[in-house]
């Protein structure tokens, strides 16, 4: 539920709402993309300050408080149509979604570390929550828009935001009801040894030039994937897809997210260098190229399913790379640097794609930029070698 609220709905549901909001408010694609750019800026800020909040209040409190704030921000969106207010909402929603996602991930990782045989299942369930949020958005947004249009409300998209907010608030109430048992088992877990179990002469220091290709590949993933997730629904509508077809497309993309952790687990365990990041970036580039080359409905479904089955596993691939090459005491630092680079890519991607889409060639040319960024990221990631031999 934490992943569904923080990413599946707070971030990715915007793709379903971009077309009606753009039509109603006369946005350019650049401005529409800026909404997700501000969301990424907020996410970066939230990711940087969340560790302090976790130290002060604990993961359970931060998770529930952040989910409540996300629900309120989603609801407030429906009451405003002024661009500065909506930009501020996306910024703040990005910050609180980071707090929710990071704190939920910490709880899942801590439990997985004490149940190694179920670690993959637990993390898969957690990341899979993003897919459930996408699936829920795919059904909820069109239904709310249809009801609002039938009643001839002034801003039909506002009702979709309120529907999403209600779904988020409902899940927040469930998480609140579960808080006491979660706090009990979290308190019972012994602290994980992050001081490093290897001898000091085996501890590899974080020399960032050694990681340059992996970091570059991950940053370009951030640039490319968010352009697709922001604008692909708008492109489908421009190509004449019906509301039902768009809902099926987005729902299947979300269901593919659920399966992704199982599909690529072996790949992430097999390699210690940048090979997984390279392979996954290349697959995402291919999925992003499909809408550029054709509007055939079966191929669009292939694009969505392929994209959904890959993109969250790219995040897992960098976590696996850090774990394969560094001692536990350096995992937090390594993951933090990858997170910052990824966030910077997400900040660049939506506005750049929107700006290109406002020119000749429209959204197809914008997604071509995304595909090129992902392909370059694949090439650079392939050059990332393991940091040391064990």
MIKOL-240861 format. One record per residue (C-alpha): chain; x, y, z. Coordinates in steps of 0.25 Angstrom, whole numbers, plus 5000, padded with zeros to 4 digits. Example, Ala and Ser with C-alpha at 12.3 -4.5 7.8 and 13.67 -1.06 7.14 Angstrom:
MIKOL-240861
+-------+------+------+------+
! chain !    X !    Y !    Z !
+-------+------+------+------+
!     A ! 5049 ! 4982 ! 5031 !
!     A ! 5055 ! 4996 ! 5029 !
+-------+------+------+------+
END
This chain:
MIKOL-240861
+-------+------+------+------+
! chain !    X !    Y !    Z !
+-------+------+------+------+
!     A ! 5000 ! 5000 ! 5000 !
!     A ! 5012 ! 5010 ! 5003 !
!     A ! 5017 ! 5008 ! 4989 !
!     A ! 5003 ! 5009 ! 4983 !
!     A ! 5001 ! 5022 ! 4989 !
!     A ! 5015 ! 5028 ! 4988 !
!     A ! 5018 ! 5024 ! 4973 !
!     A ! 5006 ! 5017 ! 4967 !
!     A ! 4997 ! 5028 ! 4969 !
!     A ! 5004 ! 5040 ! 4975 !
!     A ! 5014 ! 5040 ! 4963 !
!     A ! 5009 ! 5031 ! 4952 !
!     A ! 4994 ! 5034 ! 4952 !
!     A ! 4997 ! 5048 ! 4946 !
!     A ! 5000 ! 5041 ! 4933 !
!     A ! 4985 ! 5038 ! 4932 !
!     A ! 4981 ! 5052 ! 4936 !
!     A ! 4990 ! 5060 ! 4927 !
!     A ! 4982 ! 5059 ! 4915 !
!     A ! 4969 ! 5065 ! 4921 !
!     A ! 4976 ! 5075 ! 4929 !
!     A ! 4984 ! 5080 ! 4917 !
!     A ! 4972 ! 5081 ! 4909 !
!     A ! 4964 ! 5088 ! 4920 !
!     A ! 4975 ! 5098 ! 4924 !
!     A ! 4981 ! 5100 ! 4911 !
!     A ! 4995 ! 5095 ! 4915 !
!     A ! 5007 ! 5093 ! 4906 !
!     A ! 5014 ! 5080 ! 4906 !
!     A ! 5026 ! 5088 ! 4913 !
!     A ! 5017 ! 5092 ! 4924 !
!     A ! 5010 ! 5078 ! 4925 !
!     A ! 5024 ! 5072 ! 4927 !
!     A ! 5028 ! 5083 ! 4937 !
!     A ! 5018 ! 5077 ! 4946 !
!     A ! 5026 ! 5064 ! 4947 !
!     A ! 5039 ! 5072 ! 4947 !
!     A ! 5034 ! 5079 ! 4960 !
!     A ! 5030 ! 5065 ! 4965 !
!     A ! 5044 ! 5060 ! 4963 !
!     A ! 5050 ! 5072 ! 4970 !
!     A ! 5041 ! 5070 ! 4982 !
!     A ! 5045 ! 5055 ! 4982 !
!     A ! 5060 ! 5058 ! 4982 !
!     A ! 5058 ! 5068 ! 4994 !
!     A ! 5049 ! 5057 ! 5001 !
!     A ! 5059 ! 5046 ! 4999 !
!     A ! 5070 ! 5055 ! 5005 !
!     A ! 5062 ! 5059 ! 5017 !
!     A ! 5055 ! 5046 ! 5020 !
!     A ! 5067 ! 5040 ! 5027 !
!     A ! 5067 ! 5051 ! 5038 !
!     A ! 5052 ! 5049 ! 5039 !
!     A ! 5054 ! 5034 ! 5041 !
!     A ! 5064 ! 5036 ! 5052 !
!     A ! 5055 ! 5045 ! 5059 !
!     A ! 5041 ! 5038 ! 5058 !
!     A ! 5043 ! 5024 ! 5052 !
!     A ! 5039 ! 5018 ! 5039 !
!     A ! 5025 ! 5014 ! 5043 !
!     A ! 5021 ! 5028 ! 5047 !
!     A ! 5028 ! 5035 ! 5035 !
!     A ! 5021 ! 5025 ! 5026 !
!     A ! 5007 ! 5027 ! 5031 !
!     A ! 5009 ! 5042 ! 5033 !
!     A ! 5014 ! 5043 ! 5019 !
!     A ! 5003 ! 5035 ! 5013 !
!     A ! 4993 ! 5044 ! 5020 !
!     A ! 5000 ! 5057 ! 5014 !
!     A ! 5000 ! 5051 ! 5000 !
!     A ! 4985 ! 5048 ! 5001 !
!     A ! 4982 ! 5062 ! 5006 !
!     A ! 4991 ! 5068 ! 4994 !
!     A ! 4984 ! 5059 ! 4984 !
!     A ! 4970 ! 5064 ! 4989 !
!     A ! 4975 ! 5079 ! 4989 !
!     A ! 4978 ! 5078 ! 4974 !
!     A ! 4964 ! 5077 ! 4971 !
!     A ! 4961 ! 5090 ! 4977 !
!     A ! 4971 ! 5098 ! 4968 !
!     A ! 4973 ! 5101 ! 4954 !
!     A ! 4984 ! 5112 ! 4955 !
!     A ! 4997 ! 5107 ! 4949 !
!     A ! 5006 ! 5112 ! 4961 !
!     A ! 4997 ! 5105 ! 4971 !
!     A ! 4997 ! 5092 ! 4963 !
!     A ! 5012 ! 5093 ! 4962 !
!     A ! 5014 ! 5095 ! 4977 !
!     A ! 5005 ! 5083 ! 4979 !
!     A ! 5013 ! 5074 ! 4970 !
!     A ! 5026 ! 5079 ! 4977 !
!     A ! 5020 ! 5076 ! 4991 !
!     A ! 5014 ! 5062 ! 4987 !
!     A ! 5028 ! 5058 ! 4981 !
!     A ! 5034 ! 5061 ! 4995 !
!     A ! 5024 ! 5053 ! 5003 !
!     A ! 5024 ! 5042 ! 4993 !
!     A ! 5039 ! 5040 ! 4995 !
!     A ! 5037 ! 5039 ! 5010 !
!     A ! 5026 ! 5029 ! 5009 !
!     A ! 5034 ! 5020 ! 4999 !
!     A ! 5047 ! 5021 ! 5006 !
!     A ! 5041 ! 5018 ! 5020 !
!     A ! 5033 ! 5006 ! 5014 !
!     A ! 5045 ! 5001 ! 5007 !
!     A ! 5053 ! 5002 ! 5020 !
!     A ! 5043 ! 4993 ! 5027 !
!     A ! 5043 ! 4983 ! 5016 !
!     A ! 5058 ! 4982 ! 5015 !
!     A ! 5059 ! 4981 ! 5030 !
!     A ! 5050 ! 4969 ! 5030 !
!     A ! 5056 ! 4963 ! 5018 !
!     A ! 5070 ! 4964 ! 5025 !
!     A ! 5065 ! 4955 ! 5036 !
!     A ! 5057 ! 4946 ! 5027 !
!     A ! 5067 ! 4943 ! 5016 !
!     A ! 5059 ! 4932 ! 5010 !
!     A ! 5048 ! 4941 ! 5008 !
!     A ! 5055 ! 4954 ! 5005 !
!     A ! 5053 ! 4954 ! 4990 !
!     A ! 5038 ! 4951 ! 4992 !
!     A ! 5036 ! 4963 ! 5002 !
!     A ! 5044 ! 4973 ! 4993 !
!     A ! 5036 ! 4968 ! 4981 !
!     A ! 5023 ! 4970 ! 4989 !
!     A ! 5027 ! 4984 ! 4993 !
!     A ! 5031 ! 4989 ! 4979 !
!     A ! 5019 ! 4982 ! 4973 !
!     A ! 5011 ! 4991 ! 4981 !
!     A ! 5014 ! 5002 ! 4970 !
!     A ! 5008 ! 4993 ! 4960 !
!     A ! 4995 ! 4991 ! 4968 !
!     A ! 4995 ! 5007 ! 4969 !
!     A ! 4996 ! 5008 ! 4954 !
!     A ! 4985 ! 4997 ! 4952 !
!     A ! 4976 ! 5005 ! 4961 !
!     A ! 4978 ! 5018 ! 4955 !
!     A ! 4975 ! 5012 ! 4941 !
!     A ! 4961 ! 5008 ! 4946 !
!     A ! 4958 ! 5019 ! 4955 !
!     A ! 4962 ! 5031 ! 4947 !
!     A ! 4954 ! 5028 ! 4934 !
!     A ! 4942 ! 5025 ! 4943 !
!     A ! 4943 ! 5038 ! 4951 !
!     A ! 4944 ! 5046 ! 4938 !
!     A ! 4932 ! 5039 ! 4931 !
!     A ! 4923 ! 5042 ! 4943 !
!     A ! 4928 ! 5057 ! 4944 !
!     A ! 4926 ! 5058 ! 4929 !
!     A ! 4912 ! 5053 ! 4930 !
!     A ! 4909 ! 5063 ! 4941 !
!     A ! 4915 ! 5074 ! 4933 !
!     A ! 4924 ! 5079 ! 4944 !
!     A ! 4934 ! 5090 ! 4941 !
!     A ! 4947 ! 5083 ! 4943 !
!     A ! 4944 ! 5068 ! 4941 !
!     A ! 4958 ! 5064 ! 4944 !
!     A ! 4957 ! 5070 ! 4958 !
!     A ! 4947 ! 5058 ! 4962 !
!     A ! 4958 ! 5048 ! 4957 !
!     A ! 4968 ! 5055 ! 4967 !
!     A ! 4958 ! 5054 ! 4978 !
!     A ! 4955 ! 5039 ! 4975 !
!     A ! 4970 ! 5036 ! 4975 !
!     A ! 4971 ! 5044 ! 4988 !
!     A ! 4960 ! 5035 ! 4994 !
!     A ! 4967 ! 5022 ! 4990 !
!     A ! 4980 ! 5027 ! 4996 !
!     A ! 4973 ! 5032 ! 5009 !
!     A ! 4966 ! 5018 ! 5010 !
!     A ! 4980 ! 5011 ! 5009 !
!     A ! 4985 ! 5021 ! 5019 !
!     A ! 4974 ! 5017 ! 5029 !
!     A ! 4978 ! 5002 ! 5027 !
!     A ! 4993 ! 5005 ! 5030 !
!     A ! 4989 ! 5013 ! 5042 !
!     A ! 4981 ! 5002 ! 5047 !
!     A ! 4993 ! 4993 ! 5045 !
!     A ! 5003 ! 5002 ! 5052 !
!     A ! 5004 ! 4996 ! 5066 !
!     A ! 5007 ! 4981 ! 5061 !
!     A ! 5017 ! 4987 ! 5051 !
!     A ! 5024 ! 4995 ! 5062 !
!     A ! 5025 ! 4983 ! 5071 !
!     A ! 5032 ! 4974 ! 5061 !
!     A ! 5041 ! 4986 ! 5056 !
!     A ! 5045 ! 4988 ! 5070 !
!     A ! 5048 ! 4973 ! 5072 !
!     A ! 5057 ! 4973 ! 5060 !
!     A ! 5072 ! 4973 ! 5064 !
!     A ! 5080 ! 4985 ! 5058 !
!     A ! 5086 ! 4980 ! 5045 !
!     A ! 5101 ! 4980 ! 5045 !
!     A ! 5105 ! 4991 ! 5035 !
!     A ! 5119 ! 4993 ! 5041 !
!     A ! 5124 ! 4983 ! 5031 !
!     A ! 5127 ! 4969 ! 5033 !
!     A ! 5140 ! 4968 ! 5024 !
!     A ! 5154 ! 4971 ! 5029 !
!     A ! 5158 ! 4985 ! 5028 !
!     A ! 5168 ! 4981 ! 5016 !
!     A ! 5156 ! 4976 ! 5008 !
!     A ! 5147 ! 4988 ! 5010 !
!     A ! 5147 ! 4995 ! 4997 !
!     A ! 5145 ! 5010 ! 4998 !
!     A ! 5135 ! 5018 ! 4990 !
!     A ! 5144 ! 5024 ! 4979 !
!     A ! 5134 ! 5031 ! 4970 !
!     A ! 5142 ! 5031 ! 4957 !
!     A ! 5141 ! 5016 ! 4958 !
!     A ! 5126 ! 5017 ! 4957 !
!     A ! 5125 ! 5027 ! 4946 !
!     A ! 5119 ! 5018 ! 4935 !
!     A ! 5108 ! 5012 ! 4945 !
!     A ! 5104 ! 5026 ! 4950 !
!     A ! 5103 ! 5031 ! 4936 !
!     A ! 5095 ! 5020 ! 4931 !
!     A ! 5085 ! 5021 ! 4943 !
!     A ! 5084 ! 5036 ! 4941 !
!     A ! 5080 ! 5034 ! 4927 !
!     A ! 5070 ! 5024 ! 4931 !
!     A ! 5064 ! 5035 ! 4940 !
!     A ! 5063 ! 5044 ! 4928 !
!     A ! 5057 ! 5034 ! 4918 !
!     A ! 5047 ! 5026 ! 4926 !
!     A ! 5040 ! 5038 ! 4932 !
!     A ! 5037 ! 5044 ! 4919 !
!     A ! 5030 ! 5031 ! 4915 !
!     A ! 5022 ! 5030 ! 4928 !
!     A ! 5018 ! 5044 ! 4927 !
!     A ! 5014 ! 5045 ! 4912 !
!     A ! 5010 ! 5031 ! 4907 !
!     A ! 4996 ! 5033 ! 4910 !
!     A ! 4995 ! 5046 ! 4904 !
!     A ! 5001 ! 5040 ! 4891 !
!     A ! 4991 ! 5029 ! 4891 !
!     A ! 4980 ! 5038 ! 4892 !
!     A ! 4986 ! 5047 ! 4880 !
!     A ! 4987 ! 5034 ! 4872 !
!     A ! 4972 ! 5031 ! 4874 !
!     A ! 4972 ! 5021 ! 4885 !
!     A ! 4958 ! 5020 ! 4892 !
!     A ! 4957 ! 5022 ! 4907 !
!     A ! 4955 ! 5007 ! 4909 !
!     A ! 4968 ! 5004 ! 4901 !
!     A ! 4976 ! 5014 ! 4909 !
!     A ! 4971 ! 5008 ! 4922 !
!     A ! 4974 ! 4994 ! 4917 !
!     A ! 4988 ! 4999 ! 4913 !
!     A ! 4991 ! 5005 ! 4926 !
!     A ! 4985 ! 4994 ! 4934 !
!     A ! 4994 ! 4984 ! 4927 !
!     A ! 5006 ! 4992 ! 4929 !
!     A ! 5003 ! 4992 ! 4944 !
!     A ! 5001 ! 4977 ! 4944 !
!     A ! 5015 ! 4975 ! 4937 !
!     A ! 5021 ! 4983 ! 4948 !
!     A ! 5016 ! 4973 ! 4958 !
!     A ! 5023 ! 4962 ! 4950 !
!     A ! 5036 ! 4969 ! 4948 !
!     A ! 5043 ! 4966 ! 4961 !
!     A ! 5042 ! 4951 ! 4958 !
!     A ! 5046 ! 4952 ! 4943 !
!     A ! 5059 ! 4959 ! 4946 !
!     A ! 5064 ! 4953 ! 4959 !
!     A ! 5073 ! 4944 ! 4953 !
!     A ! 5080 ! 4954 ! 4944 !
!     A ! 5082 ! 4963 ! 4956 !
!     A ! 5088 ! 4952 ! 4964 !
!     A ! 5097 ! 4947 ! 4953 !
!     A ! 5105 ! 4960 ! 4949 !
!     A ! 5113 ! 4969 ! 4958 !
!     A ! 5116 ! 4980 ! 4948 !
!     A ! 5107 ! 4988 ! 4939 !
!     A ! 5102 ! 4977 ! 4930 !
!     A ! 5088 ! 4977 ! 4937 !
!     A ! 5086 ! 4992 ! 4936 !
!     A ! 5091 ! 4992 ! 4922 !
!     A ! 5081 ! 4981 ! 4917 !
!     A ! 5069 ! 4987 ! 4924 !
!     A ! 5072 ! 5001 ! 4919 !
!     A ! 5073 ! 4995 ! 4905 !
!     A ! 5059 ! 4988 ! 4906 !
!     A ! 5053 ! 5001 ! 4911 !
!     A ! 5059 ! 5008 ! 4899 !
!     A ! 5052 ! 4998 ! 4890 !
!     A ! 5039 ! 4999 ! 4897 !
!     A ! 5040 ! 5014 ! 4896 !
!     A ! 5043 ! 5013 ! 4881 !
!     A ! 5030 ! 5005 ! 4878 !
!     A ! 5021 ! 5017 ! 4879 !
!     A ! 5030 ! 5026 ! 4871 !
!     A ! 5030 ! 5016 ! 4860 !
!     A ! 5016 ! 5011 ! 4859 !
!     A ! 5002 ! 5014 ! 4865 !
!     A ! 4997 ! 4999 ! 4863 !
!     A ! 4989 ! 4995 ! 4875 !
!     A ! 4995 ! 4982 ! 4877 !
!     A ! 5009 ! 4988 ! 4877 !
!     A ! 5005 ! 4999 ! 4887 !
!     A ! 5001 ! 4988 ! 4896 !
!     A ! 5015 ! 4981 ! 4894 !
!     A ! 5021 ! 4994 ! 4898 !
!     A ! 5014 ! 4996 ! 4911 !
!     A ! 5015 ! 4982 ! 4916 !
!     A ! 5030 ! 4982 ! 4912 !
!     A ! 5032 ! 4995 ! 4919 !
!     A ! 5025 ! 4991 ! 4931 !
!     A ! 5032 ! 4978 ! 4933 !
!     A ! 5046 ! 4985 ! 4933 !
!     A ! 5046 ! 4999 ! 4938 !
!     A ! 5045 ! 4997 ! 4953 !
!     A ! 5056 ! 4986 ! 4952 !
!     A ! 5066 ! 4996 ! 4947 !
!     A ! 5065 ! 5002 ! 4961 !
!     A ! 5067 ! 4989 ! 4967 !
!     A ! 5079 ! 4986 ! 4958 !
!     A ! 5087 ! 4998 ! 4964 !
!     A ! 5084 ! 4994 ! 4978 !
!     A ! 5089 ! 4980 ! 4974 !
!     A ! 5101 ! 4986 ! 4968 !
!     A ! 5104 ! 4993 ! 4981 !
!     A ! 5102 ! 4981 ! 4989 !
!     A ! 5111 ! 4972 ! 4980 !
!     A ! 5123 ! 4982 ! 4981 !
!     A ! 5123 ! 4989 ! 4994 !
!     A ! 5123 ! 4985 ! 5009 !
!     A ! 5110 ! 4987 ! 5017 !
!     A ! 5115 ! 4999 ! 5024 !
!     A ! 5116 ! 5006 ! 5010 !
!     A ! 5103 ! 5002 ! 5004 !
!     A ! 5095 ! 5014 ! 5009 !
!     A ! 5105 ! 5024 ! 5003 !
!     A ! 5105 ! 5016 ! 4990 !
!     A ! 5090 ! 5015 ! 4989 !
!     A ! 5089 ! 5030 ! 4993 !
!     A ! 5098 ! 5035 ! 4981 !
!     A ! 5091 ! 5026 ! 4971 !
!     A ! 5078 ! 5032 ! 4976 !
!     A ! 5082 ! 5046 ! 4975 !
!     A ! 5087 ! 5044 ! 4960 !
!     A ! 5074 ! 5037 ! 4957 !
!     A ! 5066 ! 5049 ! 4963 !
!     A ! 5074 ! 5059 ! 4954 !
!     A ! 5071 ! 5051 ! 4942 !
!     A ! 5056 ! 5051 ! 4946 !
!     A ! 5056 ! 5066 ! 4947 !
!     A ! 5062 ! 5068 ! 4933 !
!     A ! 5053 ! 5057 ! 4926 !
!     A ! 5039 ! 5062 ! 4926 !
!     A ! 5042 ! 5077 ! 4923 !
!     A ! 5051 ! 5073 ! 4912 !
!     A ! 5042 ! 5063 ! 4905 !
!     A ! 5030 ! 5073 ! 4907 !
!     A ! 5039 ! 5084 ! 4900 !
!     A ! 5042 ! 5075 ! 4889 !
!     A ! 5028 ! 5071 ! 4887 !
!     A ! 5023 ! 5085 ! 4886 !
!     A ! 5032 ! 5086 ! 4873 !
!     A ! 5031 ! 5079 ! 4860 !
!     A ! 5028 ! 5064 ! 4861 !
!     A ! 5020 ! 5065 ! 4874 !
!     A ! 5021 ! 5054 ! 4884 !
!     A ! 5027 ! 5044 ! 4875 !
!     A ! 5039 ! 5053 ! 4874 !
!     A ! 5039 ! 5055 ! 4889 !
!     A ! 5039 ! 5040 ! 4892 !
!     A ! 5050 ! 5038 ! 4882 !
!     A ! 5058 ! 5047 ! 4891 !
!     A ! 5055 ! 5038 ! 4903 !
!     A ! 5058 ! 5025 ! 4895 !
!     A ! 5072 ! 5031 ! 4891 !
!     A ! 5075 ! 5035 ! 4905 !
!     A ! 5072 ! 5020 ! 4910 !
!     A ! 5080 ! 5014 ! 4899 !
!     A ! 5092 ! 5023 ! 4902 !
!     A ! 5090 ! 5019 ! 4917 !
!     A ! 5091 ! 5005 ! 4912 !
!     A ! 5104 ! 5007 ! 4905 !
!     A ! 5110 ! 5014 ! 4917 !
!     A ! 5105 ! 5004 ! 4927 !
!     A ! 5111 ! 4993 ! 4919 !
!     A ! 5125 ! 4999 ! 4922 !
!     A ! 5123 ! 4998 ! 4937 !
!     A ! 5132 ! 4988 ! 4942 !
!     A ! 5132 ! 4981 ! 4956 !
!     A ! 5139 ! 4989 ! 4966 !
!     A ! 5148 ! 4978 ! 4972 !
!     A ! 5150 ! 4963 ! 4971 !
!     A ! 5145 ! 4955 ! 4983 !
+-------+------+------+------+
END
